């Protein structure tokens, strides 16, 4: 049975939270926390305003060129995790 996603107000208060969304710090320049929680929105709608306001550690973006404005969420998560692990 799939696990229930925690509500934003149920996230640990002592853990850095950041968001993967357009318009943030480019991933190459972002200072990833050693531990943290990343919030990733849908490809179509992005992250909700409520989730954006919960981001205590800022917003990170994957710079893109060309006509596309978004990546598949699974691909974006993979890129983000590779950069985060490399930052450690």
Buried (B, 14 or more C-beta within 10 A) or exposed (E): EEEEEEEEEEBEEEEBBBBBBBEBEEBEEBEBBEEBBBBBBEBEEBBBEEBBEBBBBBBBBBEEEEEEEBBEBEEBBEBBEEBBEEEE
